[in-house]
Amino acid sequence: MATPQTNGFAERFNRTVREEFFDLVLRQKLYTGVEELQKDLNEWLRHYNYERPHQGYRNMGSRPIKTIKTFKKQH
């Protein structure tokens, strides 16, 4: 069951994907199939998780992959 906190994280992620990926690529490229769109989305998600700094209070400017690795080391 979703809580207000987790729903907020999901809603913010959905907004980021829409603003930083879909709003841009759908204006720049005509996709011929869902597989082609999925390939570009997968590349963007890799950038999102490994390269893009995050401003959320839990990441404090680091990338999500670093936050996950730090959490795993602590537990």
N, C-alpha and C positions, 0 to 999 in steps of 0.2 A: 504494500500500500504506500502511495506517495505521501510525503509530508510536505508542508509548505517550504521547508528548507531545500529538500531535494528537487521539488518542482521548480523552484527558483533557479537552481543550477541548470536544469534541463531547458527551461525557457530561455535563459541567457545563452546557452550553447546554440539553441535553435536560431536565435536572433543573429548570433555571430555567423553561423553557417549561411544564413540567408543574405546578410549584408556583405560579408567578405568573399563569399563564393558564388552563390546562385545569382544574386543581383548583377554581378560583374560578368560571369561567363555566359549567361544566357543572352546578354546583349552583344557579346563578341563572337560567338560561335554558334553555328547551326548544327545541332547534333542529329545524327541519322539513326541513333539507337540508344537504348538505355545503357548498354555495355560501354559505349564511348563516354557517356556522362559519368558513369560509375568510375571509370579509369581516372578521369580528371578529378573527381571528388576524392578518390583514394590518395592521389598525389597531394591534394590540398590538406587532407586530414593528417598526412605525414608531416607536412609543414606546420600545421596547427599544433601537433603534439611534440615535435622534436626541435623546431626552429623558432617559432613565434613566441616572443615573451608574453606572459599573461599578467594582467593587472589585478586579478582577483586577490583578495586578502589571504587566501590559502597558498597561492603561488608566489606572491610578492615579487613579481617580475621574472621569475624563472619559468622554465618550460614544464609542461605537465609530466613528461617522462622523468625529469629530475625529481619532481615531487614524489612520484610513485617509487622510484628507486630509493629515495631517502626514507620513505615510510616503510618499505620492505626491510631495510637495514635496521630500523628501530624496533621492528617486531619480528 
